[in-house]
Amino acid sequence: MKKHSFEVIRTLEGEINFLLKRVSELDNNLTEYITCENEQKASQTLIIAMAYTLSGIYSCFEDQFLKIARAFENRVENPASWHKELLERMQIEVTDVRPAVISRESFAALDEMRGFRHVFRSSYMFTLDVERLNLVIKRWQKGKDRIIADVKHFLEILEG
């Protein structure tokens, strides 16, 4: 793996750890919203809060991935499709530059969240699909431990 300055690596580790803490906070909020939804009929406000929180969780991961790409590859190619390209890039090892950040399984869950976030950001044109929201939430809940473990493993390699 290509050597980077001590400051660059430590800064990247700090930023990633900060964003992982934020993911945990947002995930706790999401769990509270789900509990409220289970106890009563979900209001539109609660549905929007859940969608916003899920979008925020994905954004934290995307921010981490951008920081990793800037530190190691120093670029994101196509401005029109960079969100997908960035996520795809994180599942591959770049020989002599950096290890893969996420597994194929984590990619699948995060890609689902990326697609949802894109729709959510454009949701002023339509009403949110609660079934779709619940599906993406379930996929996040099923995959979150793996996703977080993948990112932490990447951090361990950086520390090594």
Backbone as a printed PyTorch tensor [residue, N CA C, xyz], in Angstrom:
tensor([[[  0.8440,  -1.1780,   0.0000],
         [  0.0000,   0.0000,   0.0000],
         [  0.8890,   1.2400,   0.0000]],

        [[  0.5340,   2.2030,  -0.7950],
         [  1.2710,   3.4490,  -0.8980],
         [  1.2870,   4.1580,   0.4550]],

        [[  2.4220,   4.6770,   0.8400],
         [  2.5570,   5.3830,   2.1150],
         [  2.0620,   6.8190,   1.9720]],

        [[  1.2690,   7.2340,   2.9520],
         [  0.7950,   8.6100,   3.0320],
         [  1.3590,   9.2230,   4.3050]],

        [[  1.3360,  10.5260,   4.3630],
         [  1.8780,  11.1760,   5.5510],
         [  1.0730,  10.7790,   6.7830]],

        [[  1.7500,  10.7830,   7.8930],
         [  1.1420,  10.4640,   9.1820],
         [ -0.0960,  11.3310,   9.4160]],

        [[  0.0130,  12.6220,   9.1150],
         [ -1.0870,  13.5550,   9.3450],
         [ -2.2990,  13.2230,   8.4710]],

        [[ -2.0750,  12.8660,   7.2280],
         [ -3.1770,  12.5370,   6.3150],
         [ -3.9330,  11.3160,   6.8300]],

        [[ -3.2090,  10.2840,   7.2130],
         [ -3.8490,   9.0480,   7.6790],
         [ -4.5770,   9.2880,   8.9980]],

        [[ -3.9440,   9.9780,   9.9360],
         [ -4.5900,  10.2190,  11.2320],
         [ -5.8160,  11.1100,  11.0790]],

        [[ -5.7440,  12.0880,  10.2050],
         [ -6.9070,  12.9530,   9.9470],
         [ -8.0450,  12.1370,   9.3500]],

        [[ -7.7160,  11.2930,   8.3810],
         [ -8.7270,  10.4320,   7.7650],
         [ -9.3560,   9.5120,   8.8000]],

        [[ -8.5440,   8.9070,   9.6450],
         [ -9.0770,   8.0410,  10.7100],
         [-10.0200,   8.8190,  11.6280]],

        [[ -9.6210,  10.0140,  12.0070],
         [-10.4640,  10.8390,  12.8710],
         [-11.7870,  11.1880,  12.2150]],

        [[-11.7350,  11.5420,  10.9470],
         [-12.9620,  11.8900,  10.2210],
         [-13.8890,  10.6870,  10.0880]],

        [[-13.3220,   9.5370,   9.7600],
         [-14.1370,   8.3330,   9.6110],
         [-14.7530,   7.9450,  10.9510]],

        [[-13.9740,   7.9810,  12.0190],
         [-14.5150,   7.6510,  13.3440],
         [-15.6160,   8.6210,  13.7680]],

        [[-15.4430,   9.8970,  13.4730],
         [-16.4720,  10.8860,  13.7760],
         [-17.7710,  10.5520,  13.0410]],

        [[-17.6480,  10.2220,  11.7580],
         [-18.8370,   9.9030,  10.9680],
         [-19.4650,   8.5800,  11.4150]],

        [[-18.6610,   7.6210,  11.8620],
         [-19.2270,   6.3740,  12.3940],
         [-20.0410,   6.6420,  13.6580]],

        [[-19.5740,   7.5650,  14.4920],
         [-20.3490,   7.9450,  15.6840],
         [-21.6710,   8.5830,  15.2780]],

        [[-21.6230,   9.4100,  14.2490],
         [-22.8570,  10.0450,  13.7700],
         [-23.8170,   9.0030,  13.2090]],

        [[-23.2910,   8.0030,  12.5060],
         [-24.1300,   6.9050,  12.0080],
         [-24.8310,   6.2290,  13.1900]],

        [[-24.0960,   5.9880,  14.2590],
         [-24.6700,   5.3440,  15.4430],
         [-25.7870,   6.2010,  16.0400]],

        [[-25.5630,   7.5010,  16.1270],
         [-26.5990,   8.4100,  16.6470],
         [-27.8470,   8.3730,  15.7610]],

        [[-27.6400,   8.4520,  14.4630],
         [-28.7700,   8.4290,  13.5310],
         [-29.4950,   7.0860,  13.5830]],

        [[-28.7360,   6.0040,  13.6960],
         [-29.3500,   4.6780,  13.7920],
         [-30.1960,   4.5750,  15.0690]],

        [[-29.7140,   5.1400,  16.1620],
         [-30.5140,   5.1590,  17.3920],
         [-31.7990,   5.9480,  17.1980]],

        [[-31.7170,   7.0830,  16.5080],
         [-32.9270,   7.8580,  16.2020],
         [-33.8930,   7.0380,  15.3640]],

        [[-33.3690,   6.3550,  14.3680],
         [-34.2070,   5.5340,  13.5050],
         [-34.9140,   4.4520,  14.3100]],

        [[-34.1950,   3.8370,  15.2360],
         [-34.7920,   2.8100,  16.0970],
         [-35.9400,   3.4010,  16.9180]],

        [[-35.7630,   4.5980,  17.4340],
         [-36.8410,   5.2700,  18.1790],
         [-38.0570,   5.5060,  17.2880]],

        [[-37.8160,   5.9630,  16.0620],
         [-38.9240,   6.2150,  15.1330],
         [-39.6730,   4.9220,  14.8110]],

        [[-38.9120,   3.8500,  14.6380],
         [-39.5360,   2.5600,  14.3330],
         [-40.4020,   2.1190,  15.5070]],

        [[-39.9180,   2.3130,  16.7220],
         [-40.6940,   1.9780,  17.9190],
         [-41.9880,   2.7800,  17.9430]],

        [[-41.9050,   4.0580,  17.6470],
         [-43.1110,   4.9010,  17.6020],
         [-44.0780,   4.4080,  16.5310]],

        [[-43.5250,   4.0320,  15.3740],
         [-44.3590,   3.5420,  14.2760],
         [-45.0720,   2.2530,  14.6840]],

        [[-44.3760,   1.3750,  15.4050],
         [-44.9700,   0.1060,  15.8330],
         [-46.0440,   0.3060,  16.8980]],

        [[-45.9080,   1.3610,  17.7000],
         [-46.8600,   1.6080,  18.7750],
         [-48.1110,   2.3340,  18.2950]],

        [[-48.0200,   3.0080,  17.2040],
         [-49.1570,   3.7640,  16.6780],
         [-49.0800,   3.8040,  15.1590]],

        [[-50.1640,   4.2250,  14.5500],
         [-50.1460,   4.3670,  13.0870],
         [-49.1570,   5.4750,  12.7240]],

        [[-48.3180,   5.1930,  11.7670],
         [-47.2730,   6.1520,  11.3880],
         [-47.8890,   7.4000,  10.7630]],

        [[-47.5490,   8.5400,  11.3020],
         [-47.9790,   9.8060,  10.7170],
         [-47.0420,  10.1580,   9.5640]],

        [[-47.4680,  11.0750,   8.7450],
         [-46.6220,  11.5230,   7.6340],
         [-45.3300,  12.1290,   8.1800]],

        [[-45.4290,  12.8230,   9.2970],
         [-44.2370,  13.4170,   9.9120],
         [-43.2370,  12.3460,  10.3330]],

        [[-43.7320,  11.2740,  10.9210],
         [-42.8640,  10.1810,  11.3450],
         [-42.2260,   9.4970,  10.1330]],

        [[-42.9860,   9.3050,   9.0910],
         [-42.4610,   8.6890,   7.8690],
         [-41.3440,   9.5520,   7.2820]],

        [[-41.5680,  10.8590,   7.2460],
         [-40.5500,  11.7750,   6.7240],
         [-39.3130,  11.7530,   7.6170]],

        [[-39.5060,  11.7020,   8.9320],
         [-38.3710,  11.6450,   9.8600],
         [-37.5610,  10.3760,   9.6350]],

        [[-38.2280,   9.2610,   9.4360],
         [-37.5140,   8.0010,   9.1950],
         [-36.7390,   8.0830,   7.8760]],

        [[-37.3750,   8.6170,   6.8380],
         [-36.7110,   8.7360,   5.5380],
         [-35.5190,   9.6850,   5.6170]],

        [[-35.6950,  10.7850,   6.3170],
         [-34.6130,  11.7590,   6.4710],
         [-33.4380,  11.1310,   7.2120]],

        [[-33.7250,  10.3840,   8.2630],
         [-32.6760,   9.7410,   9.0530],
         [-31.9400,   8.6990,   8.2310]],

        [[-32.6650,   7.8840,   7.4900],
         [-32.0390,   6.8850,   6.6280],
         [-31.1510,   7.5660,   5.5790]],

        [[-31.6330,   8.6550,   5.0280],
         [-30.8490,   9.4310,   4.0680],
         [-29.5740,   9.9630,   4.7240]],

        [[-29.6920,  10.4150,   5.9600],
         [-28.5330,  10.9140,   6.6870],
         [-27.5060,   9.8360,   6.9600]],

        [[-27.9750,   8.6460,   7.2850],
         [-27.0550,   7.5220,   7.5110],
         [-26.2490,   7.2580,   6.2460]],

        [[-26.9370,   7.1890,   5.1110],
         [-26.2020,   6.9470,   3.8690],
         [-25.2240,   8.0920,   3.5930]],

        [[-25.6500,   9.3130,   3.8160],
         [-24.7820,  10.4600,   3.5570],
         [-23.5040,  10.4070,   4.3890]],

        [[-23.6020,   9.9190,   5.6180],
         [-22.3990,   9.7590,   6.4490],
         [-21.4180,   8.7910,   5.8030]],

        [[-21.9300,   7.6820,   5.2870],
         [-21.0350,   6.7300,   4.6160],
         [-20.4570,   7.3440,   3.3430]],

        [[-21.2800,   8.0260,   2.5850],
         [-20.7800,   8.6300,   1.3550],
         [-19.7000,   9.6640,   1.6690]],

        [[-19.8890,  10.4360,   2.7310],
         [-18.8600,  11.4000,   3.1270],
         [-17.5520,  10.6940,   3.4790]],

        [[-17.6560,   9.5750,   4.1890],
         [-16.4530,   8.7910,   4.5120],
         [-15.7530,   8.3490,   3.2340]],

        [[-16.5380,   7.8380,   2.2960],
         [-15.9710,   7.3180,   1.0530],
         [-15.3240,   8.4240,   0.2230]],

        [[-15.9280,   9.6120,   0.2320],
         [-15.3180,  10.7460,  -0.4740],
         [-13.9660,  11.0940,   0.1370]],

        [[-13.9080,  11.1050,   1.4580],
         [-12.6550,  11.4120,   2.1420],
         [-11.5860,  10.3610,   1.8240]],

        [[-11.9850,   9.1120,   1.7700],
         [-11.0540,   8.0350,   1.4220],
         [-10.5690,   8.2110,  -0.0250]],

        [[-11.4970,   8.4640,  -0.9310],
         [-11.1220,   8.6460,  -2.3430],
         [-10.1770,   9.8270,  -2.5050]],

        [[-10.4400,  10.9060,  -1.7930],
         [ -9.5610,  12.0830,  -1.9070],
         [ -8.1810,  11.8000,  -1.3200]],

        [[ -8.1370,  11.0400,  -0.2300],
         [ -6.8480,  10.7550,   0.4040],
         [ -6.0010,   9.8010,  -0.4300]],

        [[ -6.6320,   8.8380,  -1.0920],
         [ -5.8690,   7.8060,  -1.7920],
         [ -5.8460,   7.9780,  -3.3040]],

        [[ -6.9820,   8.2680,  -3.8910],
         [ -7.0150,   8.3610,  -5.3540],
         [ -7.0410,   9.7880,  -5.8490]],

        [[ -7.4530,  10.6990,  -4.9660],
         [ -7.4600,  12.1370,  -5.2300],
         [ -8.3620,  12.5650,  -6.3900]],

        [[ -9.4430,  11.8170,  -6.6150],
         [-10.3640,  12.2440,  -7.6710],
         [-11.6620,  11.4450,  -7.6060]],

        [[-12.6800,  12.0550,  -8.1520],
         [-13.9460,  11.3800,  -8.4280],
         [-14.2560,  11.7620,  -9.8660]],

        [[-14.4640,  10.7680, -10.6950],
         [-14.4960,  10.9790, -12.1430],
         [-15.6970,  11.7570, -12.6770]],

        [[-16.7720,  11.0710, -12.9690],
         [-17.8970,  11.6170, -13.7090],
         [-18.8370,  12.4050, -12.7980]],

        [[-18.9460,  13.7160, -12.9910],
         [-19.8180,  14.5100, -12.1190],
         [-21.2890,  14.0710, -12.1760]],

        [[-21.7000,  13.4850, -13.2750],
         [-23.1030,  13.0820, -13.4250],
         [-23.4260,  11.8050, -12.6500]],

        [[-22.4510,  10.9260, -12.4780],
         [-22.7420,   9.6370, -11.8300],
         [-21.7590,   9.3290, -10.7020]],

        [[-21.2000,  10.3490, -10.0900],
         [-20.1440,  10.1190,  -9.1140],
         [-20.6230,   9.3840,  -7.8700]],

        [[-21.8930,   9.5380,  -7.4920],
         [-22.3900,   8.8590,  -6.2890],
         [-22.2580,   7.3390,  -6.4400]],

        [[-22.7360,   6.8230,  -7.5530],
         [-22.6710,   5.3860,  -7.8100],
         [-21.2160,   4.9460,  -8.0290]],

        [[-20.4840,   5.7260,  -8.7940],
         [-19.0890,   5.4040,  -9.0830],
         [-18.2650,   5.3220,  -7.7930]],

        [[-18.4850,   6.2670,  -6.8980],
         [-17.7610,   6.2740,  -5.6300],
         [-18.0570,   5.0120,  -4.8290]],

        [[-19.3310,   4.6640,  -4.7310],
         [-19.7180,   3.4700,  -3.9870],
         [-19.1200,   2.2170,  -4.6260]],

        [[-19.1710,   2.1160,  -5.9370],
         [-18.5740,   0.9710,  -6.6320],
         [-17.0810,   0.8840,  -6.3520]],

        [[-16.4140,   2.0150,  -6.3580],
         [-14.9720,   2.0420,  -6.1440],
         [-14.5860,   1.5500,  -4.7550]],

        [[-15.4350,   1.7780,  -3.7570],
         [-15.1000,   1.4020,  -2.3870],
         [-15.0650,  -0.1070,  -2.1700]],

        [[-15.6500,  -0.8660,  -3.0790],
         [-15.6270,  -2.3230,  -2.9200],
         [-14.4390,  -2.9760,  -3.6240]],

        [[-13.6170,  -2.1740,  -4.2690],
         [-12.4650,  -2.7530,  -4.9500],
         [-11.1610,  -2.3350,  -4.2700]],

        [[-10.2090,  -3.2460,  -4.3040],
         [ -8.8690,  -2.9300,  -3.8350],
         [ -8.1440,  -2.2240,  -4.9670]],

        [[ -7.4500,  -1.1550,  -4.6390],
         [ -6.6300,  -0.4640,  -5.6200],
         [ -5.1950,  -0.8620,  -5.3030]],

        [[ -4.6620,  -1.7490,  -6.1060],
         [ -3.3570,  -2.3470,  -5.8520],
         [ -2.3040,  -1.2820,  -5.5720]],

        [[ -1.5690,  -1.4930,  -4.5020],
         [ -0.4930,  -0.6070,  -4.0600],
         [ -0.9670,   0.7870,  -3.6530]],

        [[ -2.2810,   0.9820,  -3.5640],
         [ -2.8050,   2.2860,  -3.1550],
         [ -3.6100,   2.1560,  -1.8670]],

        [[ -4.6510,   1.2930,  -1.8970],
         [ -5.4650,   1.0950,  -0.7030],
         [ -6.2390,  -0.2130,  -0.8270]],

        [[ -6.6190,  -0.7910,   0.3190],
         [ -7.4520,  -2.0000,   0.2860],
         [ -8.9070,  -1.6280,  -0.0250]],

        [[ -9.7040,  -2.6280,  -0.3290],
         [-11.1410,  -2.4030,  -0.4650],
         [-11.6740,  -1.9000,   0.8800]],

        [[-12.6820,  -1.0700,   0.8290],
         [-13.2620,  -0.5150,   2.0590],
         [-14.4640,  -1.3300,   2.4940]],

        [[-15.2780,  -1.7410,   1.5350],
         [-16.5040,  -2.4880,   1.8580],
         [-16.5720,  -3.7820,   1.0570]],

        [[-17.3370,  -4.7160,   1.5910],
         [-17.5590,  -5.9970,   0.9240],
         [-18.6750,  -5.8700,  -0.1100]],

        [[-18.8190,  -6.9110,  -0.8790],
         [-19.8900,  -6.9740,  -1.8770],
         [-21.2740,  -6.8800,  -1.2050]],

        [[-21.4240,  -7.5400,  -0.0570],
         [-22.6940,  -7.5070,   0.6800],
         [-22.9970,  -6.0940,   1.1750]],

        [[-21.9720,  -5.4220,   1.6880],
         [-22.1620,  -4.0480,   2.1560],
         [-22.5000,  -3.1350,   0.9890]],

        [[-21.8370,  -3.3570,  -0.1320],
         [-22.1390,  -2.5650,  -1.3250],
         [-23.6160,  -2.6660,  -1.6770]],

        [[-24.1610,  -3.8860,  -1.6740],
         [-25.5640,  -4.0860,  -2.0610],
         [-26.5020,  -3.3060,  -1.1470]],

        [[-26.2660,  -3.3720,   0.1530],
         [-27.1300,  -2.6500,   1.1010],
         [-26.9790,  -1.1400,   0.9330]],

        [[-25.7510,  -0.6830,   0.7870],
         [-25.5190,   0.7520,   0.6350],
         [-26.0480,   1.2750,  -0.6910]],

        [[-25.9660,   0.4710,  -1.7350],
         [-26.4850,   0.9000,  -3.0330],
         [-27.9970,   1.0700,  -2.9710]],

        [[-28.6520,   0.1980,  -2.2300],
         [-30.1020,   0.3360,  -2.0250],
         [-30.4020,   1.6520,  -1.3090]],

        [[-29.6120,   1.9690,  -0.3090],
         [-29.7950,   3.2090,   0.4350],
         [-29.4880,   4.4270,  -0.4430]],

        [[-28.4610,   4.3150,  -1.2800],
         [-28.1170,   5.4100,  -2.1960],
         [-29.2770,   5.7190,  -3.1250]],

        [[-29.8700,   4.6640,  -3.6780],
         [-31.0050,   4.8470,  -4.5700],
         [-32.1890,   5.4730,  -3.8520]],

        [[-32.4290,   5.0210,  -2.6240],
         [-33.5220,   5.5930,  -1.8420],
         [-33.2620,   7.0720,  -1.5580]],

        [[-32.0360,   7.3800,  -1.1810],
         [-31.7250,   8.7810,  -0.8700],
         [-31.9580,   9.6680,  -2.0840]],

        [[-31.5890,   9.1690,  -3.2660],
         [-31.8110,   9.9380,  -4.4880],
         [-33.3050,  10.2240,  -4.6730]],

        [[-34.1260,   9.2150,  -4.4760],
         [-35.5780,   9.3940,  -4.6080],
         [-36.0910,  10.3370,  -3.5220]],

        [[-35.6150,  10.1530,  -2.2990],
         [-36.0650,  10.9850,  -1.1850],
         [-35.7370,  12.4560,  -1.4290]],

        [[-34.5600,  12.7130,  -1.9490],
         [-34.1750,  14.1020,  -2.2260],
         [-35.0760,  14.7430,  -3.2750]],

        [[-35.6810,  13.9310,  -4.1160],
         [-36.5790,  14.4320,  -5.1620],
         [-38.0430,  14.2580,  -4.7840]],

        [[-38.3260,  13.9600,  -3.5240],
         [-39.6740,  13.5620,  -3.1200],
         [-40.6960,  14.6820,  -3.1120]],

        [[-40.2920,  15.9040,  -3.3890],
         [-41.2730,  16.9750,  -3.4800],
         [-42.2470,  16.7460,  -4.6290]],

        [[-41.9190,  15.8280,  -5.5150],
         [-42.7750,  15.5390,  -6.6680],
         [-43.8090,  14.4510,  -6.3810]],

        [[-43.6690,  13.7340,  -5.2690],
         [-44.5860,  12.6350,  -4.9960],
         [-44.6100,  12.3340,  -3.5040]],

        [[-45.4920,  11.4380,  -3.1190],
         [-45.5760,  10.9910,  -1.7300],
         [-44.6310,   9.8140,  -1.5320]],

        [[-43.9900,   9.7770,  -0.3790],
         [-43.0800,   8.6670,  -0.0820],
         [-43.8220,   7.3430,  -0.0450]],

        [[-43.2080,   6.3370,  -0.5770],
         [-43.7510,   4.9770,  -0.5590],
         [-43.3140,   4.3230,   0.7550]],

        [[-44.2520,   4.1630,   1.6730],
         [-43.9420,   3.6350,   3.0030],
         [-43.4180,   2.2070,   2.9250]],

        [[-43.9670,   1.3980,   2.0270],
         [-43.4740,   0.0220,   1.8830],
         [-42.0180,   0.0110,   1.4300]],

        [[-41.6980,   0.8700,   0.4930],
         [-40.3080,   0.9530,   0.0060],
         [-39.4010,   1.4390,   1.1340]],

        [[-39.8470,   2.4430,   1.8690],
         [-39.0740,   2.9470,   3.0020],
         [-38.8100,   1.8290,   4.0010]],

        [[-39.8400,   1.0840,   4.3580],
         [-39.6750,  -0.0050,   5.3260],
         [-38.7430,  -1.0910,   4.8020]],

        [[-38.7810,  -1.3550,   3.5100],
         [-37.8790,  -2.3370,   2.9100],
         [-36.4220,  -1.8800,   3.0380]],

        [[-36.1680,  -0.6260,   2.7240],
         [-34.8000,  -0.1100,   2.8120],
         [-34.3380,  -0.0870,   4.2660]],

        [[-35.2200,   0.2590,   5.1820],
         [-34.8730,   0.2360,   6.6080],
         [-34.5060,  -1.1840,   7.0370]],

        [[-35.2870,  -2.1580,   6.6170],
         [-34.9840,  -3.5510,   6.9780],
         [-33.6380,  -3.9860,   6.4050]],

        [[-33.3440,  -3.5660,   5.1920],
         [-32.0550,  -3.9300,   4.5880],
         [-30.9040,  -3.2510,   5.3250]],

        [[-31.1150,  -2.0130,   5.7600],
         [-30.1040,  -1.3320,   6.5660],
         [-29.8910,  -2.0910,   7.8790]],

        [[-30.9760,  -2.4230,   8.5470],
         [-30.8590,  -3.1120,   9.8260],
         [-30.1680,  -4.4620,   9.6740]],

        [[-30.4550,  -5.1510,   8.5980],
         [-29.8370,  -6.4460,   8.3530],
         [-28.3460,  -6.3030,   8.0150]],

        [[-27.9760,  -5.2560,   7.2950],
         [-26.6110,  -5.1100,   6.8190],
         [-25.7140,  -4.1890,   7.6130]],

        [[-26.2700,  -3.4350,   8.5590],
         [-25.4770,  -2.3910,   9.2160],
         [-24.2620,  -2.9250,   9.9680]],

        [[-24.4010,  -4.0560,  10.6370],
         [-23.2490,  -4.5870,  11.3750],
         [-22.0940,  -4.9140,  10.4340]],

        [[-22.4190,  -5.4800,   9.2910],
         [-21.3910,  -5.8230,   8.3000],
         [-20.7540,  -4.5680,   7.7190]],

        [[-21.5770,  -3.5760,   7.3940],
         [-21.0710,  -2.3360,   6.8090],
         [-20.1060,  -1.6570,   7.7870]],

        [[-20.5340,  -1.5260,   9.0230],
         [-19.7020,  -0.8780,  10.0400],
         [-18.4280,  -1.6860,  10.2820]],

        [[-18.5530,  -3.0050,  10.3150],
         [-17.3660,  -3.8620,  10.4880],
         [-16.3920,  -3.6830,   9.3250]],

        [[-16.9060,  -3.5580,   8.1090],
         [-16.0420,  -3.3460,   6.9430],
         [-15.2480,  -2.0500,   7.0870]],

        [[-15.9250,  -0.9780,   7.4710],
         [-15.2490,   0.3150,   7.6130],
         [-14.2240,   0.2540,   8.7470]],

        [[-14.5820,  -0.3930,   9.8450],
         [-13.6370,  -0.5320,  10.9730],
         [-12.4340,  -1.3790,  10.5800]],

        [[-12.6480,  -2.4040,   9.7690],
         [-11.5400,  -3.2150,   9.2870],
         [-10.6050,  -2.3650,   8.4290]],

        [[-11.1690,  -1.5280,   7.5900],
         [-10.3680,  -0.6120,   6.7860],
         [ -9.5180,   0.2880,   7.6850]],

        [[-10.1310,   0.7910,   8.7660],
         [ -9.3930,   1.6200,   9.7170],
         [ -8.2460,   0.8520,  10.3750]],

        [[ -8.5060,  -0.4090,  10.7110],
         [ -7.4440,  -1.2340,  11.3080],
         [ -6.2550,  -1.3850,  10.3610]],

        [[ -6.5460,  -1.5370,   9.0780],
         [ -5.4640,  -1.6490,   8.0970],
         [ -4.6850,  -0.3390,   8.0290]],

        [[ -5.3880,   0.7950,   8.0950],
         [ -4.7040,   2.0780,   8.0800],
         [ -3.7780,   2.2320,   9.2820]],

        [[ -4.2330,   1.7520,  10.4240],
         [ -3.4530,   1.8790,  11.6480],
         [ -2.2200,   0.9810,  11.6260]],

        [[ -2.3070,  -0.1220,  10.8550],
         [ -1.2250,  -1.1080,  10.8100],
         [ -0.0250,  -0.5660,  10.1680]]])
